[in-house]
Amino acid sequence: MPANRHENEGLSRGARMLRTALGPAIARYLEDPSIVEVMLNPDGRIWVDRLREGLVATGDVLIPADGERIVRLVAHHVGAEVHPGNPRVSAELPETGERFEGLLPPVVAAPAFTIRKPAVAVFTLADYVAAGIMTDTQAEVLRLAVERRKNILVAGGTSTGKTTLTNALLAEVAKTSDRVVLIEDTRELQCAAPNLVALRTKDGVASLSDLVKSSLRLRPDRIPIGEVRGAEALDLLKAWGTGHPGGMGTIHANTAIGALRRLEQLVQEAVVTVPRALIAETIDIIAVLSGRGSVRRLAEIALVDGLDPATGDYRTLNAKLETDPQPLSKGEEE
């Protein structure tokens, strides 16, 4: 707790006032390092997502007036308007960096919001092994994938820890001398690479697709992205596949094949015909997370091994070390 008080002292007066105005319960949860997300439901109940326990009902309740006050307060601090004709607020809290999504009627029965905290620490692959989330072998596969500049997708459902694992992979990237151009729309990724350019989107100014294109002119060795979720997927595939390998990003999917299918859907936002051969050639490794809290696990590490000549569908293999001296090589490269 003293560390949190010290952090708060470093905030500007405006940021401290906002934290106080959120109310004692919300402020307390935001200062708790074991909590990664705070949620208010329309029924007034507050839930939190804890690192080990997962989703937990706190027992605290906010009346609708207090929930609305918080949504309007955040909107005011970031210069946004919120009213029945524009009942949504997507924002990043100033200085502290929490991601805020707030809703007011008529899209909800009563005010609701979610506050997602930025990562307070970077967990290493060794930490994942110690916590029982992945095995030594899985950790070594991922280390080799980064070292050999493979393109990695980290897949999983909501709150499975995709960003946290990506940060662990970026910690491996930071051990290299590569120039990293990192792209995201909210401040979540942490990379300690000495040669780093971090780009962030801004509504109406620069989209993820815009920044992917700009990144190519910045002489990158690697182009990690926070989340692949739109038409930028095609630009990213082209970048990763033509001279800038070693990229990584997150995607919402529950299996390796599901991640490839989801990538197809995103590419179709840019083109009608899905370039399956490009996807199969560019994406090397898919790490799939499952579960929440103490039951979180790295469920699968799949090697994308091209297309099946008989079916034209993706061929994936279980990436492992025991039986394959080159576990990260696609079939046609062996």
C-alpha positions in Angstrom: 0.0 0.0 0.0 2.8 2.5 0.6 3.9 2.1 -3.0 0.5 3.0 -4.2 0.4 6.1 -2.0 3.8 7.1 -3.4 2.4 6.6 -7.0 -0.6 8.8 -6.1 1.6 11.6 -4.8 3.3 11.7 -8.2 0.0 12.4 -10.0 -1.2 15.9 -10.9 -3.8 17.5 -8.8 -6.4 16.9 -11.5 -5.7 13.2 -11.7 -5.8 12.9 -7.9 -9.1 14.7 -7.8 -10.5 12.3 -10.4 -9.4 9.3 -8.5 -11.0 10.7 -5.3 -14.2 11.6 -7.1 -14.7 8.1 -8.3 -15.5 7.3 -4.7 -13.8 5.3 -2.0 -14.8 1.8 -3.2 -13.7 2.3 -6.8 -10.5 4.1 -5.7 -9.7 1.3 -3.3 -10.0 -1.3 -6.0 -7.9 0.7 -8.4 -5.1 0.8 -5.8 -5.3 -2.9 -5.1 -2.4 -4.6 -7.2 -4.2 -7.9 -7.2 -7.2 -6.4 -9.1 -7.0 -6.0 -12.9 -10.5 -4.8 -13.7 -13.4 -3.1 -11.9 -17.0 -3.4 -13.2 -20.3 -1.8 -12.4 -23.4 -3.6 -13.6 -26.8 -1.9 -14.3 -28.1 -3.4 -11.1 -25.6 -1.4 -9.1 -23.4 -4.3 -8.0 -19.6 -3.9 -8.3 -17.5 -6.8 -9.5 -13.7 -7.1 -9.8 -11.4 -9.4 -11.7 -8.6 -10.6 -9.5 -5.3 -12.0 -10.8 -5.8 -15.4 -9.0 -9.4 -15.7 -8.2 -11.0 -14.3 -11.4 -14.3 -12.6 -11.2 -15.5 -11.8 -7.7 -18.6 -10.0 -6.5 -17.4 -7.3 -4.0 -20.7 -6.8 -2.1 -20.5 -3.1 -2.8 -23.5 -1.4 -4.5 -23.7 2.0 -6.2 -27.0 3.8 -6.7 -27.7 4.8 -10.3 -27.0 8.5 -9.6 -23.5 7.6 -8.5 -22.9 5.4 -11.5 -24.0 8.2 -13.8 -21.9 10.7 -12.0 -18.8 8.6 -12.5 -19.5 8.1 -16.2 -20.1 11.9 -16.7 -17.0 12.7 -14.6 -14.7 10.6 -16.8 -16.3 12.1 -19.9 -15.6 15.6 -18.6 -12.0 14.9 -17.8 -11.2 13.6 -21.3 -13.2 16.2 -23.1 -16.0 13.9 -24.3 -19.7 14.5 -24.4 -22.2 11.9 -23.0 -26.0 12.2 -23.2 -28.9 10.1 -24.4 -28.0 10.7 -28.0 -24.4 9.7 -27.3 -24.6 7.3 -24.3 -21.1 5.7 -24.6 -17.8 6.9 -23.3 -14.5 5.1 -24.3 -11.6 6.7 -22.6 -8.2 6.4 -21.0 -8.0 7.9 -17.5 -5.4 10.7 -17.5 -1.9 9.8 -16.2 -2.9 6.5 -14.6 -3.8 4.9 -17.9 -6.8 2.8 -16.9 -9.1 2.0 -19.9 -12.7 3.1 -19.2 -15.8 2.1 -21.0 -19.0 3.7 -19.7 -22.6 3.4 -20.8 -25.8 5.3 -19.9 -29.4 4.8 -20.8 -31.0 4.1 -23.2 -28.4 1.5 -24.2 -28.5 0.1 -20.7 -31.2 0.0 -18.0 -29.0 1.9 -15.6 -25.4 3.2 -15.7 -22.7 0.6 -16.2 -18.9 0.8 -16.7 -15.7 -1.2 -16.8 -12.3 0.1 -15.7 -9.4 -2.0 -16.9 -6.1 -1.3 -15.2 -2.8 -1.3 -17.2 -0.3 -4.0 -16.3 1.5 -3.1 -13.1 4.3 -5.6 -13.7 5.7 -7.7 -16.5 5.6 -11.4 -15.9 8.4 -13.4 -17.5 8.0 -16.8 -19.1 9.8 -18.2 -16.0 7.0 -16.6 -13.9 4.4 -18.4 -16.0 6.2 -21.7 -15.4 6.5 -21.1 -11.6 2.8 -20.3 -11.5 1.9 -23.5 -13.3 0.3 -21.7 -16.2 2.7 -23.2 -18.7 5.3 -26.0 -18.7 9.1 -25.6 -19.1 8.8 -27.0 -22.6 6.1 -24.5 -23.6 8.2 -21.7 -22.3 11.2 -22.9 -24.2 9.1 -23.1 -27.4 8.0 -19.5 -27.0 11.6 -18.4 -26.2 12.8 -20.1 -29.4 9.9 -18.6 -31.4 10.9 -15.1 -30.4 14.7 -15.8 -30.9 14.0 -17.2 -34.4 11.8 -14.2 -35.2 8.6 -16.2 -35.7 5.3 -14.4 -36.1 3.2 -15.2 -33.0 -0.5 -14.8 -32.4 -1.6 -15.0 -28.7 -5.3 -16.2 -28.7 -7.9 -16.6 -26.0 -11.2 -15.4 -24.7 -11.9 -12.3 -22.7 -9.7 -11.9 -19.6 -7.6 -14.9 -20.3 -4.4 -12.9 -20.1 -3.5 -12.4 -23.7 -1.9 -9.0 -23.2 0.0 -10.2 -20.1 1.5 -13.1 -22.1 2.4 -10.7 -25.0 4.2 -8.6 -22.5 6.2 -11.6 -21.4 7.1 -12.3 -25.1 8.1 -8.6 -25.5 10.4 -9.1 -22.5 12.2 -11.7 -24.6 12.3 -9.3 -27.6 13.9 -6.7 -25.3 16.9 -9.0 -24.9 17.7 -8.6 -28.6 19.1 -5.6 -30.4 16.1 -5.4 -32.8 14.4 -2.1 -33.5 10.8 -2.4 -32.4 7.9 -0.3 -33.7 5.0 -1.2 -31.4 1.4 -0.3 -32.3 -1.7 -0.3 -30.1 -4.9 1.7 -29.5 -4.8 1.7 -25.7 -1.7 1.7 -23.5 -1.4 -2.0 -22.5 1.8 -3.4 -24.0 5.1 -2.9 -22.2 8.4 -3.3 -24.0 11.8 -2.5 -22.5 13.7 -2.7 -25.9 16.3 0.0 -26.0 15.5 0.8 -29.7 11.7 1.3 -29.4 9.1 3.5 -31.2 5.6 3.2 -29.6 2.7 4.3 -31.8 -0.9 4.8 -30.6 -4.1 5.3 -32.5 -6.2 8.4 -32.2 -9.8 8.5 -33.3 -10.2 10.5 -36.4 -6.5 11.1 -36.8 -4.7 7.7 -37.2 -6.2 4.2 -37.3 -4.4 0.9 -36.6 -4.2 0.5 -40.4 -2.7 3.9 -40.8 0.0 3.2 -38.2 0.9 -0.2 -39.7 1.6 1.5 -42.9 3.6 4.3 -41.2 5.6 1.7 -39.2 7.1 0.4 -42.4 8.8 3.7 -43.0 10.4 3.7 -39.6 12.9 1.0 -40.4 11.5 -1.6 -38.0 12.9 -5.1 -37.3 9.7 -6.2 -35.5 6.2 -4.8 -35.5 4.2 -6.0 -32.5 0.6 -4.9 -32.3 -1.7 -4.8 -29.2 -4.8 -6.5 -30.7 -5.6 -7.6 -34.3 -9.3 -6.7 -34.7 -10.0 -5.0 -38.0 -9.0 -4.4 -41.6 -5.4 -3.6 -40.4 -5.0 -7.4 -40.3 -4.2 -7.5 -44.1 -1.6 -4.7 -43.8 -0.1 -6.5 -40.8 0.2 -9.8 -42.6 1.9 -8.1 -45.5 4.4 -6.4 -43.2 5.1 -9.5 -41.1 5.5 -11.6 -44.3 7.7 -9.2 -46.3 10.9 -8.3 -44.5 9.6 -7.7 -40.9 9.2 -11.1 -39.2 9.1 -11.6 -35.5 5.8 -9.8 -35.0 3.3 -10.6 -32.4 -0.3 -9.6 -31.5 -3.4 -10.8 -29.7 -6.6 -12.1 -31.2 -9.9 -13.2 -29.7 -10.3 -16.9 -30.4 -10.5 -20.1 -28.3 -8.4 -22.4 -30.5 -5.6 -22.2 -32.9 -7.8 -22.9 -35.9 -10.3 -20.4 -34.4 -7.6 -17.8 -34.4 -6.9 -18.4 -38.1 -10.6 -18.3 -38.9 -11.0 -15.0 -37.0 -8.0 -13.6 -38.9 -9.8 -14.5 -42.1 -12.8 -12.6 -41.0 -10.7 -9.5 -40.2 -8.9 -9.6 -43.5 -12.3 -9.8 -45.3 -13.0 -6.3 -43.9 -10.4 -5.1 -46.4 -10.7 -7.6 -49.3 -13.4 -10.0 -50.6 -11.1 -13.0 -51.3 -9.2 -14.3 -48.3 -5.5 -14.9 -49.0 -5.3 -18.2 -47.1 -1.8 -18.9 -48.5 -0.6 -15.6 -47.2 -2.0 -16.3 -43.7 -0.6 -19.8 -43.6 2.8 -18.6 -44.8 3.0 -15.6 -42.5 1.6 -16.8 -39.1 4.0 -19.3 -37.5 2.9 -19.9 -34.0 -0.4 -19.6 -32.2 -0.4 -19.6 -28.3 -3.9 -20.3 -26.9 -4.8 -19.3 -23.4 -7.8 -20.6 -21.5 -9.4 -20.1 -18.1 -9.2 -17.2 -15.7 -7.5 -16.5 -12.4 -6.0 -19.5 -10.8 -7.3 -21.9 -13.5 -5.6 -19.9 -16.3 -3.5 -22.2 -18.5 -1.6 -22.1 -21.8 -3.8 -24.7 -23.4 -2.1 -25.0 -26.8 0.9 -23.9 -28.8 0.3 -24.7 -32.4 2.7 -24.4 -35.4 0.9 -23.3 -38.5 2.3 -25.8 -41.1 1.0 -24.4 -44.4 -2.2 -25.5 -46.2 -3.3 -29.1 -46.6 -3.0 -29.8 -50.4 -6.0 -32.1 -50.3 -8.5 -29.8 -48.5 -6.9 -26.3 -48.9 -7.5 -25.8 -45.2 -4.9 -24.8 -42.6 -2.6 -27.5 -41.2 -1.5 -27.1 -37.6 0.9 -29.1 -35.5 1.5 -29.3 -31.8 4.7 -27.3 -31.4 7.0 -29.2 -29.0 10.6 -29.9 -28.3 10.8 -33.5 -27.4 10.5 -35.2 -30.8 11.4 -32.4 -33.2 14.9 -30.9 -33.3 13.4 -27.9 -35.2 10.0 -27.6 -33.6 9.3 -24.2 -35.1 10.0 -24.9 -38.7 7.2 -25.2 -41.2 7.1 -28.5 -43.1 8.2 -27.0 -46.4 11.3 -25.6 -44.7 12.5 -28.8 -43.2 
